[in-house]
Amino acid sequence: MSTYEADFKNFMLGNGGISPIIVSPATASNTQEVDSTPTHVIKRTEKKYWTLIKAFQGILEQEWLNADDNLGVVVSSIFNLRQRIYWESKQIMEMKKQMSGTNSRSSIRQGNVYLRREDVEFALSYDLNRHEQMMSAARSLLSNLNQAQETLGRRLEEIILHDLYTRQDDIVVSSSL
């Protein structure tokens, strides 16, 4: 018989110099506190940090950056449309001047292509409609950016509050966070 088995036998029979440990209700509650050792608290705190940081990062990547990229495309489209609208309105003004000077049919030559006034007016009308659609899209994207910014602010506030609570409780978390 090994010494462990002998000690266990003596303990169970109440013989020998080893006294049994009696677990009372008061010590039973203390054993539950042993489970929440500082390492468990630190792990729980780090897990909460990473959860909050991943939520912040998800909103940043999925909502804010997506809306920002789309807004860049819409603004460049608006810029292009405004250049075309300027050119088209300038051409219509020149055609009006030509018509008042002569009674000939109004058209302009663009390279090897002749454009009639109706064609330029149609293009201007189409571009103005597209411009209004792009302005509406820009307003919508700016609204999405605003909502994402507010959500990011709330997430950042949660992270800061969590950090304050852990500092208040004197919990030292890994410096990588």
C-alpha positions in Angstrom: 0.0 0.0 0.0 1.3 3.4 -1.0 1.6 6.3 1.5 -1.2 8.1 -0.3 -3.5 5.1 0.2 -2.5 4.7 3.8 -3.0 8.4 4.5 -6.4 8.2 2.9 -7.4 5.1 4.9 -6.3 6.8 8.1 -8.2 9.9 7.2 -11.4 8.0 6.5 -11.1 5.9 9.7 -10.2 8.9 11.8 -6.9 7.4 12.8 -3.5 9.0 12.7 -2.3 12.6 13.1 -4.2 14.0 10.1 -7.4 15.7 11.2 -10.4 15.8 8.8 -11.4 19.1 7.3 -15.0 19.9 8.0 -16.8 22.0 5.4 -19.3 24.3 7.0 -21.8 26.5 5.1 -19.5 29.5 5.9 -16.5 27.8 4.3 -18.6 26.5 1.4 -19.4 30.2 0.3 -15.6 30.9 0.6 -14.8 28.1 -1.8 -17.0 29.9 -4.4 -14.9 33.0 -4.0 -11.8 31.0 -4.7 -13.2 30.3 -8.2 -13.2 34.0 -9.0 -9.5 34.5 -8.5 -7.9 37.5 -10.0 -6.8 35.5 -13.1 -10.5 34.6 -13.8 -11.5 38.3 -13.3 -8.7 39.4 -15.6 -9.7 36.9 -18.3 -13.3 38.0 -18.0 -12.3 41.6 -18.2 -10.1 41.0 -21.2 -12.9 39.1 -22.9 -15.2 42.0 -22.4 -12.6 44.4 -23.8 -12.2 42.3 -26.9 -15.9 42.0 -27.3 -16.3 45.8 -27.2 -13.3 46.4 -29.4 -14.6 43.9 -32.0 -18.0 45.6 -32.0 -16.4 49.0 -32.5 -14.2 47.6 -35.3 -17.2 45.9 -37.0 -19.2 49.1 -37.1 -16.1 51.0 -38.3 -15.4 48.6 -41.1 -18.9 47.6 -42.2 -20.9 50.8 -41.8 -18.7 53.9 -41.6 -16.0 52.9 -44.2 -18.6 51.5 -46.6 -20.6 54.7 -46.5 -17.5 56.8 -46.8 -16.3 54.9 -49.9 -19.7 55.2 -51.5 -19.9 58.9 -50.7 -16.5 59.4 -52.5 -17.9 57.8 -55.6 -21.1 59.9 -55.4 -19.2 63.1 -55.0 -16.9 62.4 -58.0 -20.1 61.6 -60.0 -21.6 64.9 -59.0 -18.4 66.7 -59.9 -18.5 65.0 -63.4 -22.1 65.9 -63.9 -21.6 69.5 -62.9 -18.8 69.8 -65.5 -21.1 68.4 -68.2 -24.0 70.6 -67.1 -21.8 73.7 -67.4 -20.6 72.6 -70.9 -24.1 71.8 -72.1 -25.6 75.1 -70.8 -22.8 77.0 -72.4 -23.4 75.3 -75.7 -27.2 76.1 -75.5 -26.3 79.8 -74.8 -24.0 79.9 -77.9 -26.7 78.3 -80.0 -29.2 81.0 -78.9 -26.7 83.7 -79.9 -26.2 82.1 -83.3 -29.9 81.8 -83.9 -30.5 85.5 -83.1 -27.7 86.5 -85.5 -28.8 84.3 -88.4 -31.9 82.3 -89.2 -29.9 79.2 -90.0 -30.6 75.9 -88.3 -28.9 75.7 -84.8 -26.2 73.1 -84.4 -22.7 72.8 -83.2 -19.8 70.8 -84.4 -18.0 68.6 -82.0 -15.2 67.0 -83.9 -16.8 65.1 -86.8 -20.2 65.1 -85.0 -22.9 67.8 -85.3 -25.2 68.2 -82.3 -28.6 69.8 -82.7 -29.9 72.1 -80.0 -32.6 69.5 -79.1 -29.8 66.9 -78.5 -27.9 69.2 -76.1 -31.1 70.1 -74.3 -32.0 66.5 -73.9 -28.5 65.7 -72.5 -28.8 68.7 -70.2 -32.2 67.5 -68.9 -30.9 64.0 -68.4 -27.8 65.3 -66.5 -29.9 67.5 -64.3 -32.1 64.6 -63.3 -29.0 62.4 -62.6 -27.5 65.3 -60.6 -30.7 65.5 -58.4 -30.5 61.7 -57.9 -26.8 61.9 -56.9 -27.6 64.7 -54.5 -30.3 62.6 -52.9 -27.8 59.7 -52.7 -25.2 62.0 -51.0 -27.8 63.1 -48.4 -28.7 59.5 -47.7 -25.0 58.5 -47.3 -24.3 61.5 -45.1 -27.2 60.4 -42.9 -25.7 56.8 -42.8 -22.4 58.3 -41.8 -24.0 60.3 -39.1 -25.7 57.2 -37.7 -22.5 55.2 -37.9 -20.6 58.0 -36.1 -23.2 58.1 -33.3 -23.0 54.3 -32.9 -19.1 54.5 -32.9 -19.4 57.2 -30.2 -21.6 54.9 -28.0 -19.3 52.0 -28.4 -16.3 54.1 -27.6 -18.1 55.4 -24.5 -18.8 51.7 -23.4 -15.1 50.9 -23.8 -14.0 54.0 -21.8 -16.6 53.2 -19.0 -15.4 49.6 -18.9 -11.8 50.8 -18.6 -12.8 53.1 -15.8 -14.6 50.4 -13.9 -11.7 48.0 -14.2 -9.3 50.7 -12.9 -11.7 51.5 -10.1 -11.7 47.8 -9.1 -7.8 47.8 -9.4 -7.8 45.1 -12.0 -4.6 45.2 -14.1 -5.3 44.0 -17.6 -2.7 43.1 -20.2 -0.9 46.2 -21.6 -1.7 45.0 -25.2 -5.2 46.4 -24.7 
